[in-house]
Amino acid sequence: MKLSTRNQIKATVTSVSQGEAIANVEMDAGGQRLVASITVEAARELGLEAGREVTALIKASDVMVAVE
């Protein structure tokens, strides 16, 4: 599958916390922690569980930068 999304980060799922409708998927991307909130249905369909190799696709309309 080819995607137009340029921010593609290989990661490993470290945990999946499911609520009623939303699942928080925690990932390790080379020592950086990423968290995605997706539907429980999507998490189940993708078979997400700790240890699963995934690609995080990031599409953001805004990027903020802060300094001290």
mmCIF file as Biopython writes it, N, C-alpha, C and O atoms, coordinates in Angstrom:
data_model
#
loop_
_atom_site.group_PDB
_atom_site.id
_atom_site.type_symbol
_atom_site.label_atom_id
_atom_site.label_alt_id
_atom_site.label_comp_id
_atom_site.label_asym_id
_atom_site.label_entity_id
_atom_site.label_seq_id
_atom_site.pdbx_PDB_ins_code
_atom_site.Cartn_x
_atom_site.Cartn_y
_atom_site.Cartn_z
_atom_site.occupancy
_atom_site.B_iso_or_equiv
_atom_site.auth_seq_id
_atom_site.auth_asym_id
_atom_site.pdbx_PDB_model_num
ATOM 1   N N  . MET A ? 1  ? 0.839   -1.168 0.000  1.0 0.0 1  A 1 
ATOM 2   C CA . MET A ? 1  ? 0.000   0.000  0.000  1.0 0.0 1  A 1 
ATOM 3   C C  . MET A ? 1  ? 0.890   1.240  0.000  1.0 0.0 1  A 1 
ATOM 4   O O  . MET A ? 1  ? 1.825   1.333  0.796  1.0 0.0 1  A 1 
ATOM 5   N N  . LYS A ? 2  ? 0.611   2.178  -0.874 1.0 0.0 2  A 1 
ATOM 6   C CA . LYS A ? 2  ? 1.336   3.441  -0.904 1.0 0.0 2  A 1 
ATOM 7   C C  . LYS A ? 2  ? 0.457   4.521  -0.292 1.0 0.0 2  A 1 
ATOM 8   O O  . LYS A ? 2  ? -0.746  4.584  -0.546 1.0 0.0 2  A 1 
ATOM 9   N N  . LEU A ? 3  ? 1.084   5.374  0.525  1.0 0.0 3  A 1 
ATOM 10  C CA . LEU A ? 3  ? 0.363   6.460  1.190  1.0 0.0 3  A 1 
ATOM 11  C C  . LEU A ? 3  ? 1.063   7.783  0.934  1.0 0.0 3  A 1 
ATOM 12  O O  . LEU A ? 3  ? 2.276   7.827  0.728  1.0 0.0 3  A 1 
ATOM 13  N N  . SER A ? 4  ? 0.295   8.855  0.949  1.0 0.0 4  A 1 
ATOM 14  C CA . SER A ? 4  ? 0.880   10.180 0.763  1.0 0.0 4  A 1 
ATOM 15  C C  . SER A ? 4  ? 1.468   10.734 2.055  1.0 0.0 4  A 1 
ATOM 16  O O  . SER A ? 4  ? 2.246   11.687 2.018  1.0 0.0 4  A 1 
ATOM 17  N N  . THR A ? 5  ? 1.113   10.158 3.181  1.0 0.0 5  A 1 
ATOM 18  C CA . THR A ? 5  ? 1.610   10.632 4.466  1.0 0.0 5  A 1 
ATOM 19  C C  . THR A ? 5  ? 3.124   10.497 4.530  1.0 0.0 5  A 1 
ATOM 20  O O  . THR A ? 5  ? 3.660   9.404  4.348  1.0 0.0 5  A 1 
ATOM 21  N N  . ARG A ? 6  ? 3.811   11.597 4.787  1.0 0.0 6  A 1 
ATOM 22  C CA . ARG A ? 6  ? 5.274   11.597 4.809  1.0 0.0 6  A 1 
ATOM 23  C C  . ARG A ? 6  ? 5.849   11.240 6.176  1.0 0.0 6  A 1 
ATOM 24  O O  . ARG A ? 6  ? 6.963   10.725 6.262  1.0 0.0 6  A 1 
ATOM 25  N N  . ASN A ? 7  ? 5.110   11.505 7.230  1.0 0.0 7  A 1 
ATOM 26  C CA . ASN A ? 7  ? 5.593   11.210 8.573  1.0 0.0 7  A 1 
ATOM 27  C C  . ASN A ? 7  ? 5.207   9.788  8.947  1.0 0.0 7  A 1 
ATOM 28  O O  . ASN A ? 7  ? 4.173   9.557  9.573  1.0 0.0 7  A 1 
ATOM 29  N N  . GLN A ? 8  ? 6.049   8.840  8.558  1.0 0.0 8  A 1 
ATOM 30  C CA . GLN A ? 8  ? 5.822   7.422  8.840  1.0 0.0 8  A 1 
ATOM 31  C C  . GLN A ? 8  ? 6.939   6.938  9.755  1.0 0.0 8  A 1 
ATOM 32  O O  . GLN A ? 8  ? 8.115   6.981  9.393  1.0 0.0 8  A 1 
ATOM 33  N N  . ILE A ? 9  ? 6.558   6.476  10.952 1.0 0.0 9  A 1 
ATOM 34  C CA . ILE A ? 9  ? 7.536   6.096  11.961 1.0 0.0 9  A 1 
ATOM 35  C C  . ILE A ? 9  ? 7.325   4.637  12.354 1.0 0.0 9  A 1 
ATOM 36  O O  . ILE A ? 9  ? 6.245   4.262  12.813 1.0 0.0 9  A 1 
ATOM 37  N N  . LYS A ? 10 ? 8.350   3.823  12.175 1.0 0.0 10 A 1 
ATOM 38  C CA . LYS A ? 10 ? 8.298   2.418  12.601 1.0 0.0 10 A 1 
ATOM 39  C C  . LYS A ? 10 ? 8.326   2.389  14.122 1.0 0.0 10 A 1 
ATOM 40  O O  . LYS A ? 10 ? 9.102   3.110  14.750 1.0 0.0 10 A 1 
ATOM 41  N N  . ALA A ? 11 ? 7.480   1.553  14.713 1.0 0.0 11 A 1 
ATOM 42  C CA . ALA A ? 11 ? 7.394   1.487  16.174 1.0 0.0 11 A 1 
ATOM 43  C C  . ALA A ? 11 ? 6.942   0.094  16.600 1.0 0.0 11 A 1 
ATOM 44  O O  . ALA A ? 11 ? 6.515   -0.724 15.785 1.0 0.0 11 A 1 
ATOM 45  N N  . THR A ? 12 ? 7.051   -0.146 17.906 1.0 0.0 12 A 1 
ATOM 46  C CA . THR A ? 12 ? 6.581   -1.382 18.508 1.0 0.0 12 A 1 
ATOM 47  C C  . THR A ? 12 ? 5.531   -1.026 19.550 1.0 0.0 12 A 1 
ATOM 48  O O  . THR A ? 12 ? 5.761   -0.158 20.392 1.0 0.0 12 A 1 
ATOM 49  N N  . VAL A ? 13 ? 4.383   -1.687 19.500 1.0 0.0 13 A 1 
ATOM 50  C CA . VAL A ? 13 ? 3.333   -1.453 20.495 1.0 0.0 13 A 1 
ATOM 51  C C  . VAL A ? 13 ? 3.832   -1.938 21.844 1.0 0.0 13 A 1 
ATOM 52  O O  . VAL A ? 13 ? 4.318   -3.062 21.966 1.0 0.0 13 A 1 
ATOM 53  N N  . THR A ? 14 ? 3.708   -1.076 22.871 1.0 0.0 14 A 1 
ATOM 54  C CA . THR A ? 14 ? 4.106   -1.468 24.222 1.0 0.0 14 A 1 
ATOM 55  C C  . THR A ? 14 ? 2.894   -1.776 25.093 1.0 0.0 14 A 1 
ATOM 56  O O  . THR A ? 14 ? 2.986   -2.574 26.026 1.0 0.0 14 A 1 
ATOM 57  N N  . SER A ? 15 ? 1.742   -1.141 24.789 1.0 0.0 15 A 1 
ATOM 58  C CA . SER A ? 15 ? 0.512   -1.461 25.518 1.0 0.0 15 A 1 
ATOM 59  C C  . SER A ? 15 ? -0.696  -0.902 24.781 1.0 0.0 15 A 1 
ATOM 60  O O  . SER A ? 15 ? -0.596  0.039  23.994 1.0 0.0 15 A 1 
ATOM 61  N N  . VAL A ? 16 ? -1.844  -1.516 25.065 1.0 0.0 16 A 1 
ATOM 62  C CA . VAL A ? 16 ? -3.120  -1.046 24.523 1.0 0.0 16 A 1 
ATOM 63  C C  . VAL A ? 16 ? -4.098  -0.985 25.685 1.0 0.0 16 A 1 
ATOM 64  O O  . VAL A ? 16 ? -4.379  -2.004 26.316 1.0 0.0 16 A 1 
ATOM 65  N N  . SER A ? 17 ? -4.621  0.214  25.972 1.0 0.0 17 A 1 
ATOM 66  C CA . SER A ? 17 ? -5.603  0.404  27.043 1.0 0.0 17 A 1 
ATOM 67  C C  . SER A ? 17 ? -6.942  0.718  26.396 1.0 0.0 17 A 1 
ATOM 68  O O  . SER A ? 17 ? -7.090  1.743  25.730 1.0 0.0 17 A 1 
ATOM 69  N N  . GLN A ? 18 ? -7.924  -0.170 26.593 1.0 0.0 18 A 1 
ATOM 70  C CA . GLN A ? 18 ? -9.221  0.016  25.957 1.0 0.0 18 A 1 
ATOM 71  C C  . GLN A ? 18 ? -10.261 0.543  26.927 1.0 0.0 18 A 1 
ATOM 72  O O  . GLN A ? 18 ? -10.392 0.061  28.052 1.0 0.0 18 A 1 
ATOM 73  N N  . GLY A ? 19 ? -11.004 1.553  26.460 1.0 0.0 19 A 1 
ATOM 74  C CA . GLY A ? 19 ? -12.151 2.065  27.200 1.0 0.0 19 A 1 
ATOM 75  C C  . GLY A ? 19 ? -13.408 1.576  26.514 1.0 0.0 19 A 1 
ATOM 76  O O  . GLY A ? 19 ? -13.386 0.545  25.841 1.0 0.0 19 A 1 
ATOM 77  N N  . GLU A ? 20 ? -14.512 2.307  26.676 1.0 0.0 20 A 1 
ATOM 78  C CA . GLU A ? 20 ? -15.777 1.937  26.030 1.0 0.0 20 A 1 
ATOM 79  C C  . GLU A ? 20 ? -15.683 2.061  24.514 1.0 0.0 20 A 1 
ATOM 80  O O  . GLU A ? 20 ? -16.116 1.168  23.786 1.0 0.0 20 A 1 
ATOM 81  N N  . ALA A ? 21 ? -15.118 3.170  24.040 1.0 0.0 21 A 1 
ATOM 82  C CA . ALA A ? 21 ? -15.084 3.417  22.598 1.0 0.0 21 A 1 
ATOM 83  C C  . ALA A ? 21 ? -13.684 3.703  22.063 1.0 0.0 21 A 1 
ATOM 84  O O  . ALA A ? 21 ? -13.420 3.500  20.878 1.0 0.0 21 A 1 
ATOM 85  N N  . ILE A ? 22 ? -12.788 4.172  22.927 1.0 0.0 22 A 1 
ATOM 86  C CA . ILE A ? 22 ? -11.450 4.593  22.505 1.0 0.0 22 A 1 
ATOM 87  C C  . ILE A ? 22 ? -10.390 3.690  23.121 1.0 0.0 22 A 1 
ATOM 88  O O  . ILE A ? 22 ? -10.483 3.304  24.286 1.0 0.0 22 A 1 
ATOM 89  N N  . ALA A ? 23 ? -9.379  3.360  22.316 1.0 0.0 23 A 1 
ATOM 90  C CA . ALA A ? 23 ? -8.216  2.600  22.791 1.0 0.0 23 A 1 
ATOM 91  C C  . ALA A ? 23 ? -6.990  3.505  22.677 1.0 0.0 23 A 1 
ATOM 92  O O  . ALA A ? 23 ? -6.771  4.125  21.636 1.0 0.0 23 A 1 
ATOM 93  N N  . ASN A ? 24 ? -6.205  3.583  23.724 1.0 0.0 24 A 1 
ATOM 94  C CA . ASN A ? 24 ? -4.937  4.304  23.688 1.0 0.0 24 A 1 
ATOM 95  C C  . ASN A ? 24 ? -3.841  3.291  23.407 1.0 0.0 24 A 1 
ATOM 96  O O  . ASN A ? 24 ? -3.635  2.348  24.172 1.0 0.0 24 A 1 
ATOM 97  N N  . VAL A ? 25 ? -3.146  3.499  22.305 1.0 0.0 25 A 1 
ATOM 98  C CA . VAL A ? 25 ? -2.095  2.585  21.879 1.0 0.0 25 A 1 
ATOM 99  C C  . VAL A ? 25 ? -0.756  3.254  22.138 1.0 0.0 25 A 1 
ATOM 100 O O  . VAL A ? 25 ? -0.424  4.262  21.513 1.0 0.0 25 A 1 
ATOM 101 N N  . GLU A ? 26 ? 0.014   2.687  23.065 1.0 0.0 26 A 1 
ATOM 102 C CA . GLU A ? 26 ? 1.341   3.225  23.372 1.0 0.0 26 A 1 
ATOM 103 C C  . GLU A ? 26 ? 2.371   2.464  22.544 1.0 0.0 26 A 1 
ATOM 104 O O  . GLU A ? 26 ? 2.317   1.241  22.418 1.0 0.0 26 A 1 
ATOM 105 N N  . MET A ? 27 ? 3.322   3.233  21.979 1.0 0.0 27 A 1 
ATOM 106 C CA . MET A ? 27 ? 4.338   2.643  21.109 1.0 0.0 27 A 1 
ATOM 107 C C  . MET A ? 27 ? 5.717   3.170  21.478 1.0 0.0 27 A 1 
ATOM 108 O O  . MET A ? 27 ? 5.861   4.266  22.019 1.0 0.0 27 A 1 
ATOM 109 N N  . ASP A ? 28 ? 6.719   2.364  21.175 1.0 0.0 28 A 1 
ATOM 110 C CA . ASP A ? 28 ? 8.114   2.758  21.324 1.0 0.0 28 A 1 
ATOM 111 C C  . ASP A ? 28 ? 8.710   2.888  19.929 1.0 0.0 28 A 1 
ATOM 112 O O  . ASP A ? 28 ? 8.746   1.927  19.160 1.0 0.0 28 A 1 
ATOM 113 N N  . ALA A ? 29 ? 9.174   4.086  19.619 1.0 0.0 29 A 1 
ATOM 114 C CA . ALA A ? 29 ? 9.782   4.352  18.315 1.0 0.0 29 A 1 
ATOM 115 C C  . ALA A ? 29 ? 11.243  4.711  18.544 1.0 0.0 29 A 1 
ATOM 116 O O  . ALA A ? 29 ? 11.604  5.887  18.577 1.0 0.0 29 A 1 
ATOM 117 N N  . GLY A ? 30 ? 12.075  3.697  18.702 1.0 0.0 30 A 1 
ATOM 118 C CA . GLY A ? 30 ? 13.499  3.944  18.916 1.0 0.0 30 A 1 
ATOM 119 C C  . GLY A ? 30 ? 13.792  4.739  20.171 1.0 0.0 30 A 1 
ATOM 120 O O  . GLY A ? 30 ? 14.673  5.599  20.175 1.0 0.0 30 A 1 
ATOM 121 N N  . GLY A ? 31 ? 13.060  4.457  21.235 1.0 0.0 31 A 1 
ATOM 122 C CA . GLY A ? 31 ? 13.267  5.148  22.500 1.0 0.0 31 A 1 
ATOM 123 C C  . GLY A ? 31 ? 12.344  6.333  22.709 1.0 0.0 31 A 1 
ATOM 124 O O  . GLY A ? 31 ? 12.316  6.899  23.802 1.0 0.0 31 A 1 
ATOM 125 N N  . GLN A ? 32 ? 11.596  6.720  21.706 1.0 0.0 32 A 1 
ATOM 126 C CA . GLN A ? 32 ? 10.616  7.799  21.829 1.0 0.0 32 A 1 
ATOM 127 C C  . GLN A ? 32 ? 9.237   7.186  22.031 1.0 0.0 32 A 1 
ATOM 128 O O  . GLN A ? 32 ? 8.852   6.260  21.317 1.0 0.0 32 A 1 
ATOM 129 N N  . ARG A ? 33 ? 8.494   7.704  23.005 1.0 0.0 33 A 1 
ATOM 130 C CA . ARG A ? 33 ? 7.151   7.196  23.302 1.0 0.0 33 A 1 
ATOM 131 C C  . ARG A ? 33 ? 6.129   7.924  22.434 1.0 0.0 33 A 1 
ATOM 132 O O  . ARG A ? 33 ? 6.097   9.154  22.385 1.0 0.0 33 A 1 
ATOM 133 N N  . LEU A ? 34 ? 5.304   7.148  21.758 1.0 0.0 34 A 1 
ATOM 134 C CA . LEU A ? 34 ? 4.196   7.693  20.974 1.0 0.0 34 A 1 
ATOM 135 C C  . LEU A ? 34 ? 2.908   7.106  21.523 1.0 0.0 34 A 1 
ATOM 136 O O  . LEU A ? 34 ? 2.882   5.951  21.949 1.0 0.0 34 A 1 
ATOM 137 N N  . VAL A ? 35 ? 1.837   7.896  21.517 1.0 0.0 35 A 1 
ATOM 138 C CA . VAL A ? 35 ? 0.531   7.403  21.939 1.0 0.0 35 A 1 
ATOM 139 C C  . VAL A ? 35 ? -0.496  7.822  20.894 1.0 0.0 35 A 1 
ATOM 140 O O  . VAL A ? 35 ? -0.551  8.987  20.499 1.0 0.0 35 A 1 
ATOM 141 N N  . ALA A ? 36 ? -1.302  6.874  20.452 1.0 0.0 36 A 1 
ATOM 142 C CA . ALA A ? 36 ? -2.376  7.155  19.503 1.0 0.0 36 A 1 
ATOM 143 C C  . ALA A ? 36 ? -3.704  6.761  20.140 1.0 0.0 36 A 1 
ATOM 144 O O  . ALA A ? 36 ? -3.816  5.699  20.753 1.0 0.0 36 A 1 
ATOM 145 N N  . SER A ? 37 ? -4.701  7.616  19.992 1.0 0.0 37 A 1 
ATOM 146 C CA . SER A ? 37 ? -6.056  7.302  20.444 1.0 0.0 37 A 1 
ATOM 147 C C  . SER A ? 37 ? -6.869  6.928  19.217 1.0 0.0 37 A 1 
ATOM 148 O O  . SER A ? 37 ? -7.092  7.751  18.329 1.0 0.0 37 A 1 
ATOM 149 N N  . ILE A ? 38 ? -7.311  5.672  19.178 1.0 0.0 38 A 1 
ATOM 150 C CA . ILE A ? 38 ? -8.083  5.165  18.038 1.0 0.0 38 A 1 
ATOM 151 C C  . ILE A ? 38 ? -9.316  4.452  18.584 1.0 0.0 38 A 1 
ATOM 152 O O  . ILE A ? 38 ? -9.424  4.229  19.789 1.0 0.0 38 A 1 
ATOM 153 N N  . THR A ? 39 ? -10.234 4.098  17.708 1.0 0.0 39 A 1 
ATOM 154 C CA . THR A ? 39 ? -11.413 3.383  18.184 1.0 0.0 39 A 1 
ATOM 155 C C  . THR A ? 39 ? -11.035 1.973  18.630 1.0 0.0 39 A 1 
ATOM 156 O O  . THR A ? 39 ? -10.079 1.380  18.131 1.0 0.0 39 A 1 
ATOM 157 N N  . VAL A ? 40 ? -11.799 1.458  19.569 1.0 0.0 40 A 1 
ATOM 158 C CA . VAL A ? 40 ? -11.599 0.081  20.034 1.0 0.0 40 A 1 
ATOM 159 C C  . VAL A ? 40 ? -11.777 -0.881 18.869 1.0 0.0 40 A 1 
ATOM 160 O O  . VAL A ? 40 ? -11.044 -1.861 18.747 1.0 0.0 40 A 1 
ATOM 161 N N  . GLU A ? 41 ? -12.751 -0.598 18.016 1.0 0.0 41 A 1 
ATOM 162 C CA . GLU A ? 41 ? -12.998 -1.446 16.844 1.0 0.0 41 A 1 
ATOM 163 C C  . GLU A ? 41 ? -11.762 -1.511 15.943 1.0 0.0 41 A 1 
ATOM 164 O O  . GLU A ? 41 ? -11.396 -2.587 15.472 1.0 0.0 41 A 1 
ATOM 165 N N  . ALA A ? 42 ? -11.115 -0.362 15.702 1.0 0.0 42 A 1 
ATOM 166 C CA . ALA A ? 42 ? -9.918  -0.336 14.854 1.0 0.0 42 A 1 
ATOM 167 C C  . ALA A ? 42 ? -8.784  -1.114 15.504 1.0 0.0 42 A 1 
ATOM 168 O O  . ALA A ? 42 ? -8.073  -1.856 14.825 1.0 0.0 42 A 1 
ATOM 169 N N  . ALA A ? 43 ? -8.605  -0.953 16.817 1.0 0.0 43 A 1 
ATOM 170 C CA . ALA A ? 43 ? -7.542  -1.673 17.520 1.0 0.0 43 A 1 
ATOM 171 C C  . ALA A ? 43 ? -7.737  -3.176 17.402 1.0 0.0 43 A 1 
ATOM 172 O O  . ALA A ? 43 ? -6.777  -3.924 17.212 1.0 0.0 43 A 1 
ATOM 173 N N  . ARG A ? 44 ? -8.979  -3.610 17.514 1.0 0.0 44 A 1 
ATOM 174 C CA . ARG A ? 44 ? -9.280  -5.046 17.391 1.0 0.0 44 A 1 
ATOM 175 C C  . ARG A ? 44 ? -9.039  -5.536 15.969 1.0 0.0 44 A 1 
ATOM 176 O O  . ARG A ? 44 ? -8.439  -6.591 15.764 1.0 0.0 44 A 1 
ATOM 177 N N  . GLU A ? 45 ? -9.510  -4.765 14.979 1.0 0.0 45 A 1 
ATOM 178 C CA . GLU A ? 45 ? -9.348  -5.162 13.578 1.0 0.0 45 A 1 
ATOM 179 C C  . GLU A ? 45 ? -7.880  -5.271 13.184 1.0 0.0 45 A 1 
ATOM 180 O O  . GLU A ? 45 ? -7.506  -6.127 12.381 1.0 0.0 45 A 1 
ATOM 181 N N  . LEU A ? 46 ? -7.041  -4.389 13.761 1.0 0.0 46 A 1 
ATOM 182 C CA . LEU A ? 46 ? -5.607  -4.401 13.461 1.0 0.0 46 A 1 
ATOM 183 C C  . LEU A ? 46 ? -4.848  -5.433 14.284 1.0 0.0 46 A 1 
ATOM 184 O O  . LEU A ? 46 ? -3.671  -5.687 14.027 1.0 0.0 46 A 1 
ATOM 185 N N  . GLY A ? 47 ? -5.505  -6.026 15.265 1.0 0.0 47 A 1 
ATOM 186 C CA . GLY A ? 47 ? -4.849  -7.025 16.109 1.0 0.0 47 A 1 
ATOM 187 C C  . GLY A ? 47 ? -3.730  -6.420 16.946 1.0 0.0 47 A 1 
ATOM 188 O O  . GLY A ? 47 ? -2.685  -7.041 17.144 1.0 0.0 47 A 1 
ATOM 189 N N  . LEU A ? 48 ? -3.956  -5.202 17.438 1.0 0.0 48 A 1 
ATOM 190 C CA . LEU A ? 48 ? -2.904  -4.519 18.192 1.0 0.0 48 A 1 
ATOM 191 C C  . LEU A ? 48 ? -2.748  -5.107 19.585 1.0 0.0 48 A 1 
ATOM 192 O O  . LEU A ? 48 ? -3.716  -5.266 20.329 1.0 0.0 48 A 1 
ATOM 193 N N  . GLU A ? 49 ? -1.508  -5.424 19.915 1.0 0.0 49 A 1 
ATOM 194 C CA . GLU A ? 49 ? -1.153  -5.939 21.241 1.0 0.0 49 A 1 
ATOM 195 C C  . GLU A ? 49 ? 0.329   -5.673 21.451 1.0 0.0 49 A 1 
ATOM 196 O O  . GLU A ? 49 ? 1.062   -5.420 20.495 1.0 0.0 49 A 1 
ATOM 197 N N  . ALA A ? 50 ? 0.765   -5.730 22.698 1.0 0.0 50 A 1 
ATOM 198 C CA . ALA A ? 50 ? 2.171   -5.475 23.027 1.0 0.0 50 A 1 
ATOM 199 C C  . ALA A ? 50 ? 3.072   -6.382 22.196 1.0 0.0 50 A 1 
ATOM 200 O O  . ALA A ? 50 ? 2.816   -7.578 22.059 1.0 0.0 50 A 1 
ATOM 201 N N  . GLY A ? 51 ? 4.136   -5.789 21.642 1.0 0.0 51 A 1 
ATOM 202 C CA . GLY A ? 51 ? 5.101   -6.524 20.851 1.0 0.0 51 A 1 
ATOM 203 C C  . GLY A ? 51 ? 4.852   -6.451 19.357 1.0 0.0 51 A 1 
ATOM 204 O O  . GLY A ? 51 ? 5.731   -6.806 18.571 1.0 0.0 51 A 1 
ATOM 205 N N  . ARG A ? 52 ? 3.680   -6.001 18.949 1.0 0.0 52 A 1 
ATOM 206 C CA . ARG A ? 52 ? 3.335   -5.926 17.523 1.0 0.0 52 A 1 
ATOM 207 C C  . ARG A ? 52 ? 4.097   -4.783 16.865 1.0 0.0 52 A 1 
ATOM 208 O O  . ARG A ? 52 ? 4.114   -3.664 17.377 1.0 0.0 52 A 1 
ATOM 209 N N  . GLU A ? 53 ? 4.726   -5.069 15.733 1.0 0.0 53 A 1 
ATOM 210 C CA . GLU A ? 53 ? 5.429   -4.046 14.955 1.0 0.0 53 A 1 
ATOM 211 C C  . GLU A ? 53 ? 4.397   -3.280 14.127 1.0 0.0 53 A 1 
ATOM 212 O O  . GLU A ? 53 ? 3.553   -3.886 13.468 1.0 0.0 53 A 1 
ATOM 213 N N  . VAL A ? 54 ? 4.465   -1.956 14.160 1.0 0.0 54 A 1 
ATOM 214 C CA . VAL A ? 54 ? 3.508   -1.115 13.450 1.0 0.0 54 A 1 
ATOM 215 C C  . VAL A ? 54 ? 4.233   0.052  12.789 1.0 0.0 54 A 1 
ATOM 216 O O  . VAL A ? 54 ? 5.422   0.271  13.021 1.0 0.0 54 A 1 
ATOM 217 N N  . THR A ? 55 ? 3.518   0.782  11.980 1.0 0.0 55 A 1 
ATOM 218 C CA . THR A ? 55 ? 4.000   2.044  11.443 1.0 0.0 55 A 1 
ATOM 219 C C  . THR A ? 55 ? 3.025   3.117  11.882 1.0 0.0 55 A 1 
ATOM 220 O O  . THR A ? 55 ? 1.836   3.040  11.573 1.0 0.0 55 A 1 
ATOM 221 N N  . ALA A ? 56 ? 3.514   4.120  12.601 1.0 0.0 56 A 1 
ATOM 222 C CA . ALA A ? 56 ? 2.684   5.244  13.022 1.0 0.0 56 A 1 
ATOM 223 C C  . ALA A ? 56 ? 2.694   6.271  11.892 1.0 0.0 56 A 1 
ATOM 224 O O  . ALA A ? 56 ? 3.754   6.722  11.459 1.0 0.0 56 A 1 
ATOM 225 N N  . LEU A ? 57 ? 1.508   6.633  11.423 1.0 0.0 57 A 1 
ATOM 226 C CA . LEU A ? 57 ? 1.366   7.632  10.370 1.0 0.0 57 A 1 
ATOM 227 C C  . LEU A ? 57 ? 0.860   8.912  11.017 1.0 0.0 57 A 1 
ATOM 228 O O  . LEU A ? 57 ? -0.199  8.921  11.644 1.0 0.0 57 A 1 
ATOM 229 N N  . ILE A ? 58 ? 1.620   9.994  10.864 1.0 0.0 58 A 1 
ATOM 230 C CA . ILE A ? 58 ? 1.275   11.234 11.554 1.0 0.0 58 A 1 
ATOM 231 C C  . ILE A ? 58 ? 0.932   12.309 10.538 1.0 0.0 58 A 1 
ATOM 232 O O  . ILE A ? 58 ? 1.750   12.666 9.690  1.0 0.0 58 A 1 
ATOM 233 N N  . LYS A ? 59 ? -0.269  12.811 10.635 1.0 0.0 59 A 1 
ATOM 234 C CA . LYS A ? 59 ? -0.755  13.889 9.766  1.0 0.0 59 A 1 
ATOM 235 C C  . LYS A ? 59 ? -1.245  14.992 10.690 1.0 0.0 59 A 1 
ATOM 236 O O  . LYS A ? 59 ? -2.269  14.840 11.357 1.0 0.0 59 A 1 
ATOM 237 N N  . ALA A ? 60 ? -0.526  16.088 10.730 1.0 0.0 60 A 1 
ATOM 238 C CA . ALA A ? 60 ? -0.897  17.182 11.628 1.0 0.0 60 A 1 
ATOM 239 C C  . ALA A ? 60 ? -1.105  18.468 10.837 1.0 0.0 60 A 1 
ATOM 240 O O  . ALA A ? 60 ? -0.333  18.799 9.938  1.0 0.0 60 A 1 
ATOM 241 N N  . SER A ? 61 ? -2.163  19.179 11.193 1.0 0.0 61 A 1 
ATOM 242 C CA . SER A ? 61 ? -2.407  20.461 10.532 1.0 0.0 61 A 1 
ATOM 243 C C  . SER A ? 61 ? -1.627  21.591 11.214 1.0 0.0 61 A 1 
ATOM 244 O O  . SER A ? 61 ? -1.401  22.643 10.617 1.0 0.0 61 A 1 
ATOM 245 N N  . ASP A ? 62 ? -1.222  21.368 12.451 1.0 0.0 62 A 1 
ATOM 246 C CA . ASP A ? 62 ? -0.461  22.372 13.197 1.0 0.0 62 A 1 
ATOM 247 C C  . ASP A ? 62 ? 0.713   21.727 13.909 1.0 0.0 62 A 1 
ATOM 248 O O  . ASP A ? 62 ? 0.598   20.618 14.430 1.0 0.0 62 A 1 
ATOM 249 N N  . VAL A ? 63 ? 1.820   22.406 13.930 1.0 0.0 63 A 1 
ATOM 250 C CA . VAL A ? 63 ? 2.970   22.000 14.722 1.0 0.0 63 A 1 
ATOM 251 C C  . VAL A ? 63 ? 3.374   23.206 15.555 1.0 0.0 63 A 1 
ATOM 252 O O  . VAL A ? 63 ? 3.587   24.294 15.019 1.0 0.0 63 A 1 
ATOM 253 N N  . MET A ? 64 ? 3.481   23.015 16.868 1.0 0.0 64 A 1 
ATOM 254 C CA . MET A ? 64 ? 3.850   24.105 17.753 1.0 0.0 64 A 1 
ATOM 255 C C  . MET A ? 64 ? 5.251   23.866 18.300 1.0 0.0 64 A 1 
ATOM 256 O O  . MET A ? 64 ? 5.636   22.728 18.569 1.0 0.0 64 A 1 
ATOM 257 N N  . VAL A ? 65 ? 6.004   24.936 18.462 1.0 0.0 65 A 1 
ATOM 258 C CA . VAL A ? 65 ? 7.358   24.853 19.006 1.0 0.0 65 A 1 
ATOM 259 C C  . VAL A ? 65 ? 7.436   25.834 20.176 1.0 0.0 65 A 1 
ATOM 260 O O  . VAL A ? 65 ? 6.975   26.971 20.080 1.0 0.0 65 A 1 
ATOM 261 N N  . ALA A ? 66 ? 8.026   25.378 21.278 1.0 0.0 66 A 1 
ATOM 262 C CA . ALA A ? 66 ? 8.170   26.227 22.454 1.0 0.0 66 A 1 
ATOM 263 C C  . ALA A ? 66 ? 9.611   26.203 22.930 1.0 0.0 66 A 1 
ATOM 264 O O  . ALA A ? 66 ? 10.320  25.215 22.739 1.0 0.0 66 A 1 
ATOM 265 N N  . VAL A ? 67 ? 10.036  27.278 23.541 1.0 0.0 67 A 1 
ATOM 266 C CA . VAL A ? 67 ? 11.357  27.365 24.149 1.0 0.0 67 A 1 
ATOM 267 C C  . VAL A ? 67 ? 11.213  27.969 25.537 1.0 0.0 67 A 1 
ATOM 268 O O  . VAL A ? 67 ? 10.225  28.636 25.845 1.0 0.0 67 A 1 
ATOM 269 N N  . GLU A ? 68 ? 12.212  27.724 26.358 1.0 0.0 68 A 1 
ATOM 270 C CA . GLU A ? 68 ? 12.215  28.296 27.722 1.0 0.0 68 A 1 
ATOM 271 C C  . GLU A ? 68 ? 12.567  29.759 27.649 1.0 0.0 68 A 1 
ATOM 272 O O  . GLU A ? 68 ? 12.626  30.432 28.679 1.0 0.0 68 A 1 
#
